[in-house]
Amino acid sequence: TQSLPHLRDMPMEGLLELVQVLAEEAAVTQASFWEKLTEASKSTFQATSIKLEDNIRLAGLFTLIGAWRKEVFQALLGKVAKEVAVHWMEPSQLAEVLAIFSRAGSASRDISGLATRLFNELEERVLEDGAKFEVEEIISIVESMARFSTRDNEVILRHFGRNRLHPVLLELPGPQIAGVCHAYGALGWKHDTVFKQVINAILEEQEKLQRARLLGLMASGVKEQIKFGSSEIALVANALVNLRMYRGNNDWFRWGENYEELLDVLVRRLETSGELRTMAARPLAAASYALGRARRGSEELCSAMLARMTQLLESGKADPDNSLGVQQRFPEGPQEQLERFMHGLAMMGPTKRKEFLDTQWLREWMCLNYYTLSLADLIRINRHLVAIRCFDQPYLETFVPLYCEPDNMGQLRKSDIQELTHTYNGAKLGEEELGKHFFWAMGRQFQKQTIEGLIPGREKRRPSVQRLG
């Protein structure tokens, strides 16, 4: 506060202009700076005279730069609650607020509770006047629900789906269709009719393309007319894996057979169409995971997919070529999909060992940019590198002091500790190489988490087992 005294008396309009320059033009990401700025300016944005629109804009700028300051988002939620704004704000404005809190709530535990309160109020608004929402706004809301992993979604999804979304779904552009399917997969919304229609549409389009090639009818503009490219197919396939809709056949639909055909199309497109060179991070990770679960993929394809992810990390953009055709208000970073991608890559092909992959650049990037990853993702990415045998001892030793920091060690859950144990055991690094303190600290944290799990109200004594894929 002492270093930024002029902010205490700055009007809201001036504060918004300043934050916009810092977030959009200067791209300042230093957490300590945003902490000082928030502390110095909170008397301005917390004032009761501030308009709701200004609070939304400020929270949106903080979301854009990834500055998860609880005071900023608390001020917005307080304004929304005081004015009961969920029930009267424009659908587009509500969709923006939900997008803000879905990102902030999933990135910060401090803001997660605030986001939960907001999403809990959504159902009543949807039932009141869901007919006023445009399809694009509905898709945005559904994607925000998926990003935040909301629960008890059936009423909202059923109402939006039956009345607004599903009747026009196949008329939408391919990226929007794939986005809906991907969100349904993340939410666990197993809608058989939707996925049957989408799978049939993809396979029918592929059949038409093959027929056109055989008859020599391919024109120069055919590529632009394709509705479902590799990215869209990958997102749909990944959703089917998440929903466990990729096996089994019945009289109504041959799920297993059509899924295998879908993967055949995906592999051919990735290997021959050139679409992999412009693929965005999310569908790239989806393709990796879907192919990995099926043990598909050659050495050449694995190398090409890793090269594409490397390009995205180097650019710092998840979709630099705008391959999805959708401009996101709050674009994600490519590193947000890195753990999912590496998990799939480790499973691809007939064996996990992939010494043929060149991961030197990736490991250097990890050492320089580890702070952009969540602690859980960092742990699991290194686990995958060990699984494919693409690591070295100095690299793994680099992260031990980071894990041992009290704040980080205190965040580790039992699953994180198990992953760390598998990582260093798999690399054959023990107390002699890493020291006794690391393993002692992990054991102590594991015991602490176990004891907390036995306290009533904290966690279930026997947590429910959830199958993934």
Secondary structure, 3 states (H helix, E strand, C coil): CCCCHHHHHCCHHHHHHHHHHHHHHCCCCCHHHHHHHHHHHHHHHCCCCCCHHHHHHHHHHHHHHCCCCHHHHHHHHHHHHHCCHHHCCCHHHHHHHHHHHHHHHHHCHHHHHHHHHHHHCHHHHHHHHHHHCCHHHHHHHHHHHHHHCCCCCHHHHHHHHHHHHHHHHHHCCHHHHHHHHHHHHHHCCCCHHHHHHHHHHHHHHHHHHHHHHHCCCCCCCHHHHCCCCHHHHHHHHHHHHHCCCCCCCCCCCCHHHHHHHHHHHHHHHHHHCCHHHHCCHHHHHHHHHHHHHCCCCCHHHHHHHHHHHHHHHHHCCCCCCCCCCCCCCCCCCHHHHHHHHHHHHHHCCCCCCCCCCCCHHHHHHHHHHHHHCCHHHHHHHHHHHHHCCCCCHHHHHHCHHHHHCHHHHHHCCHHHHHHHHHHHHHCCCCHHHHCHHHHHHHHHHHHHHHHHHHCCCCCCCCCCCCCCC
